[in-house]
Amino acid sequence: MASMVIRTGATDLDFTGIRTGFGLPTGFPEAVRDEAEQARHTAPGPRHDATDLELVTIDPPGSRDLDQAVCLERTPSGFRVHYAIADLGLFVRPEGALDQEVRRRGQTHYLPDGNVPLHPEVLSEGAASLLPGRTRPAVLWTFDCDTDGEPRSTVVRRAIVRSREQFDYAQVARGPVHPSLAALEAFGRLRRERALERGAVELQLPEQEIAPNGAGDWKLVVRPRVEVEAWNAEISLLTGMAAARIMLDARIGVLRTLPDAEPTAVETLKRDAAALRIPWPDGASPARFLAGLDPARPESLALFTDATRLLRGAGYTAFDGDLPPVTTHAGVAAPYAHVTAPLRRLVDRFATEVCLAVTAGEEVPAWLRRALPLLPGLMGASDSVAAKVDRACVDQVEAWVLADRIGQEFDAVVLRAEKNGADVFVADPPVVGRCVGRDLPEGGRVRVRLTVADPVRRKIGFEA
């Protein structure tokens, strides 16, 4: 893992400017805090008792807002998957002060020096979080899957659960940690193979992260891809696809949608692969081709960057009655909905409530019907802010890291080239920046010189 430590020196290296610049809230209004405090004492009422399930959570180290807990069991006919999701519907009064506030926020924003939560911490890190050793209300999804990992039955209902232990991805990757995760690798690999058969696209681009080093400083790292994360994500995707199918069959709900890629985007990817002398197997889908690339090769990084063109235009689509023209997510290669992160994302609570009403044979409540057409706009605005905040944080740290290194040279990989410049990836320190130069070889290695590192403008730049 590449990293660069930032020494604080005389400068306060915090992210206040980003919080202020993007208008992120600094707290909750008193009426919202009062409502959340009252809500945390809400009795769950009659519901299925699933406290006997050996549920566990897998999250980044130190997480307290735990949305999901899982229990995987092998059966004579395949697998049984229990997936418990935090039940925010119990705590948030429809159209009340708390509901209105979380609609305004849209999602939790994660900054290196602290989160801007969607819900007050008494709920998101307390009464609603699936913390280990605590009895909690949840929405429990249960899937019976065959030996190929395909679901044959789906049950969703409100339940009472009790998570046994909390693990992070590194712990699970190192070896067996709990019987409930013993089948995770086998099931995750099966589900990933089913995804490739559908044509689901996964881009293995370097993921820049900012982390404290424990001494008051920050470090910029490239987090290596851990297969456990992909296997765990397949359970969330399975749940989201099941939720989408429930809502489509009922002709009411809200989906996460992405139109199919334009044919020209696929042709461009094939042309770039040929230019980089990477063969495209006959009949292989873009998903199969990309999955076969070695992410350690610089040519692969360039192609993964190019392949982002395949995944443009994601959004949310609400419907009530007539089905919308686009009902699928091209990246997942199936209908898909967000239902597995209600502590951190607004739309999940509403989609979950639709699924619960439909599967119980009940009418979808009027307040929920009123909210559905508003959700795409609320989530679109929130997603835009979140993407800009994430990028601004990384840009800020990149500028801090390189502020005293102007004029130095670095080895870089050309990600996406144009006539007079390119986006380049420098591995040490791990930064992505714009490089000026003619005829830079896309997917090639080049030597670049740092010309700009401005912490005020959060800008870096190189020349070949």
Disulfide bonds with the S-S distance in Angstrom:
none
